[in-house]
Amino acid sequence: MNEYDSKYIGKRVVIIGGGYTSMDCSRTALRLGAKSVKTFYRRDQGDLVILPGELDELKKRKEI
């Protein structure tokens, strides 16, 4: 987010997608105060385009 974007974030955030950007959005939403973040992806977990171990890390931190 840049200085011109609104800093307001809802209590519940939905992310659609399964790549690097969706994982970044999940972390950012939580950092900005979202109470829950849900990520939806239309394919199988094995098709996620993320770094190895990133999904496990996010689950442990309850970010996904």
C-alpha positions in Angstrom: 0.0 0.0 0.0 1.2 3.5 -0.7 0.5 6.8 1.0 -2.5 7.5 -1.2 -4.3 4.2 -0.4 -6.9 4.0 2.4 -5.5 2.4 5.5 -8.9 1.1 6.5 -9.2 -2.7 6.4 -12.3 -4.7 7.2 -12.5 -7.2 10.1 -12.9 -10.1 7.7 -10.9 -10.3 4.5 -11.2 -12.7 1.6 -8.3 -13.3 -0.8 -8.9 -15.0 -4.1 -5.9 -16.7 -5.6 -3.1 -19.0 -4.8 0.2 -17.4 -5.7 2.9 -15.2 -4.1 0.7 -12.1 -4.2 -2.2 -13.8 -2.4 0.1 -14.9 0.4 1.5 -11.4 0.7 -2.0 -10.0 0.8 -2.9 -12.4 3.6 0.0 -11.2 5.7 -0.6 -7.6 4.9 -4.3 -7.8 5.8 -3.5 -9.3 9.2 -0.7 -6.7 9.8 -3.2 -3.9 9.1 -5.7 -5.2 11.6 -8.0 -7.8 9.9 -9.4 -10.2 12.5 -9.7 -13.1 10.0 -8.4 -13.8 6.5 -9.7 -16.5 4.2 -8.0 -17.5 1.1 -9.8 -19.3 -1.7 -8.1 -21.1 -4.6 -9.9 -23.0 -7.3 -7.3 -25.8 -7.8 -5.7 -28.4 -5.5 -3.3 -27.4 -2.8 -0.5 -29.1 -4.8 -1.0 -26.6 -7.6 -0.3 -23.5 -5.4 2.5 -21.3 -6.7 4.3 -20.5 -3.5 7.6 -21.2 -1.9 8.2 -24.6 -0.4 7.0 -24.6 3.3 5.2 -21.2 2.9 1.8 -22.8 3.2 2.8 -24.7 6.4 4.2 -21.4 7.9 1.0 -19.5 7.1 -1.1 -22.3 8.7 0.9 -22.2 11.8 0.5 -18.5 12.1 -3.2 -18.9 11.3 -2.9 -16.7 8.3 -4.6 -19.1 5.9 
